[in-house]
Amino acid sequence: MSIRRWWRVATMVVTAAVLTACTDPPLQSLYTVERGGAFHASLNADGSRVVVSSVADGAMLWRVADGERVHVWSHVEGRENAIIVTAFSVDGRRVVTAERDSVVMWDVDTGRALGSWALAGRVESLALSSHGRVLVAGLRDHTAVVIETRTNRVAHAIQLPSVVNAVAVSADGRFLAAGADDGSFGVWDLSNGTERLSWKFSGGVSAIAIAADARHVYAGRYHGKGRVWNLRNGELVSEIGHDRSSMISARFSADGNRLLTGLPAGRVMLWDVASGRMLTERAAPRGEFWRPTAMVAVDVAFGGTENELVAVFSSGAVMRWPSH
């Protein structure tokens, strides 16, 4: 989700949420931005690395465990940073960053740029399959563009009725899920271009996740309950959330049985996929006067052993809690 959208959510609901959420001391807090907050941020699947784009510092890749800043990336050297969307590949080996209508893919180990693409519209969301083979960009012009990065070929350009707020791609690059600002949501089989699933929410789609085995897909929205479907037969599995909740980010556990979601007011919630029951909730401590409050949980992940919950916030803070 782009910065303009999660700040809109924060403005709408953060006050009420802060009044009701209990704070939990995290096991670790890493502050990647000293001032001004983050344009965007993304975690890899096990929460061991985070990429944070800020006004002052560009797009920074950090190792979470020791707080080491590993790489700093920019599309144009010497120009003020304008990277507004980021994403890790499913396997965590690549990162993609977007600045208006340009996208660059980076190697996580070396920091080297591996490719760049100029698109026909402003980028609002990004997703990348394992090994960076399939790149998906959700655009403001209502298009989800699918690029095969090895050949630079645009394999699909899927039209939605509104701005494409959120996209996800399966690890093998076969399935694309995309959601729009008007509530339209769909899943496509990229091997043949057919639509496997479609749904229309009453409000904009804000978060999407595909399970590691592509068995389940989740779509969350700005206001109200999201849904989990069985991608193999298209049947509804459960509803996730509350009538007045806003889901900003989401990720399935490795076995697909749990779903972790990020919300405004520094909250993360863990859900049982089969029943839709909330298992636990964590909330970031209030910000000090000299450090911005962790307002929106921009991305979430399960710790390396999946006994920990990790979140990165719009303040640039990364926090880690036990899952029980």
N, C-alpha and C positions, 0 to 999 in steps of 0.2 A: 504494500500500500504506500502511496506517495505521501510526502510530508504534509501537503495541504489537506489531505483527508484525515490522517490521524490527529493533526492539531484541531481539526473541526470537531472530531469526536471528543477530544479532551475538553474543549471549551463547553460542549453541551452537557457532559455528564460528570466531569471530575469532581465538582463540588459535592454533589450528593454522595458519590462513591467514597470519598475521603471520610465523610461523617460516619459511615457504616462499617468500613473495613478495619480489621485489627492488623496491626503491624507485627511482623515476625523478624527477630534478629537473624540476618543471613549468616551462613558459614563463611562467606567471603564477599567483599565488595570491591570492585575494580572501577575506578573513575577514569574514563578515557578522555573526557572533555572537561577542561577547566572552566570554560565560560561559554555561554551562548547556546548550549544544547547541541543536539545532533540533527542533521538533515534527515538521515536514515541510518539504520543499523541492521545487521544480520548475523546470526549464529550458525556455525556448522552443526551437524546432526548430534554430536555428543557434547556440545557446549564448550569445547576446548579452545576454540578460536572465535573471534568476533571481528567483523569489519564495521567501522563506524566512520561516517562522513560528517564533518563539521565545517563551519564557516572558516575557522582560523587555521585548521590543521590538515585539510584535505581528507581523503579516504585512508584510514589507518587500519592495518591488520594487527591485532593483538593476540598474544598467547594468554589465555585467561589464568592458568594455574600460577604463573610467576609474574603476571602483569608486564610482560615484555612487549614493547612495540616492535613488530618485525618488519613491516613495510609501510611506506607512505606512497599512495598512488594519486596521480592527477592526469586528466586527459590532455591538458595543455600546460606545460611548465611555465611558471611565472604569472599565471592568471589566477584570480581568486577562485577558490573551489566552488563548483556548481554541480557536484555529483549528488543527485537527489534520490536515486534508487540503487539498492545493492542486493545481491543474492549470492549464496554459495551454491555450487553444484551439489547434487544429492550425496555424492561420495566425499565432499569437502575438499577436493583437490584443486578446484578452480573457484574464482570469484568473478562475477560480472558487475560492472558499474555503469550507470546511465547518467548522462548529462544532456538534458533536453532530448534531442533526437539522435544522439550518438551513444553507442554501447561499446565497451571494451572488456575483453576477457583476460584475466590474469592467472598466472601460475602461483599457487599458494606457497610452494617451497622456495622458488627462486625469485618471486616478485616480478617476473618478466611478463610483458604484454604478449599474448598469444594471438590476438586478432581484434579487429575493430569493425564496426558496422554503422553505417549512416542509414537511419530509418526515415520513413515518410511522415511520421507524426511524433508528438511528444510522448516520451515513455512514462507510464504510470506504475508499471509492475514488471517484475522479471522472474524467470525461473530457468534452471539449467539442469539437464540430466547428468548422470554419472559420466565422468571423463570429459564433460563439457561438449558432448557430441550434438545435443539438441538444445538450442537456445529459444526461449519463448519470451516475447516482449508484448505486454498489454499496453495499448496506445490510447491516447485521449481521443483519437479519431474513430473509436469504436472497433478497432481491429486488434486481434491477437495474431501476431506474426510469428511463424515457426521457421527457424533457420537451421539448416544442417551445417554446422560450423566447419567441418572438414572440407566441404565443397563450396561454402558460402552461398549455397542455394536456398532460396526461399521456398520451402516445401509446401507451406500452407499459409493462407491469409484468411482467417476466420472472422466473419463479421458478427458483432453483437449489437444490440439496440442502443447501447450507451457507452460511456467511458469504461474501459476495462480496468477495474480497480485491482483485481487480484488474479494471479495465474499460478498454476503448479504443474509439474511434469513428472511422470513416473521415472524411476531410476533408469530403466532401459530406454526411455524416450518414446515409448509407444503411446501413452495416454496423456492427453492435455486436459486440464480442468481450468475453466475461466469464468469469472463472475463480473458483472457490470453494475454501474451505479443505479440502474433502474430496477435491480433485483434479479435480473436474468442470470441463470447459471447453467452451464453445460459441460459435458465431458465428451471428448472426441477421441476415436481410435486413429492415431496418425498413420498407421500402416495402410489404411484405405480411405481416410478422410471422413468416415461416417460418425454421426453423433450417437453416442451410447446412452446418454442420460441428459435430461433437461428438466429444469424447474424454474418457477418464477416466485421469488420472495416478494413481500410487500414493501421491502426497503432494500437499499443497496447492499451488495455483497462486499464484505470487508476482509475476509480471511479464507484461505483454501489450503487443504492438506490432502496428500495422497499417501496411503500406507506404503511401507517398504515393499510389500508383496503385491501391491496394487489391488488388494482385496476390498479395501474400503476407501471412500473419498468423503471428505468433510467440507461443508460450506457454511461459514458463519456470516452474520450480517451486523450492520451498525446498531440495530435496535430490535431485539427479540431473539428467539431461539434459532440456532442453526440446526443442520441436519447431517446425519451420517447415512450413506447409502452403501449397499453391497454392490460393488462395481461389476461383479460377474453376472448378476441377474437383475440389477437395477432396483432392487427392493429396498425400502426404507428400513434401516437398522434401529435408529434411535434419534431423538431430538436432544440437543445439547444446549444448555444455557438456561436463561430465565427470560421472562417476557420483557423485562426492561434492561437486559444486559447488552453490552456491545463487545463483540469479539474482534480483536485487532490482529491477532496472530494465532497460529495453531500448528501443532506437530503431533503425529502419532508416535507411540512407543515402537520399539523395534519389532515386537510381536503383533502390533496392531490392536492390542486389547485395551489400551488406554489412550486418551487424547489430552494433551496439555494445551491450554489456551491462555493468551495474554489479553488483558483488559486495560481500560483507563485506571487512573488513580493508583498505579503501581501494583496491580493485582495479577496473580496467576492462579488458575484453577485446573485441577486434575480430575478427569472424568473417566468413568467406566463406559466403554464404547457400547457394549451389548445392551445395557440398561439405561444409559443416559444419566446415571446417578453421579453426583459430584463426590469425589473421594477425599479431596483435601483442598485447602486454599492457603495461599501465602500472599503477604502484602509487604511491600518495601517500607522501611522506616521513613518518616517524614524528613524532608530535606532541611539541612542547616541553613541559616540565613546567608551564608557565604557560598552555598552550593545549591544548584537548582534541584527541586523536588523530582523524584523519579516518577514522571507523570503517566506516561503511556508505555505499556509493555509491547514494544515494537516487534520483538521476536522472542521465541521460547525454544528450549531444548531440554532433553534428558541428559543428565550427567553420564560419564563414561560407563558406570555400572548400572545406570538407570535407577539408582537409589537417590539421585539428586535431581532437583529442578533448577534450571538456569533461565534467566531472563535478562534481556538488554532493554533499556528504557530510553525514552526520548531525551533524557538529560545526558545520555552517554554513559550512564552507570550500568555495570553488569553485576548481577547478584546471584548467589547460589544458596539453595536451601536443601535440607533433607526432604525426601518425598513422604516420609512418615512422621 
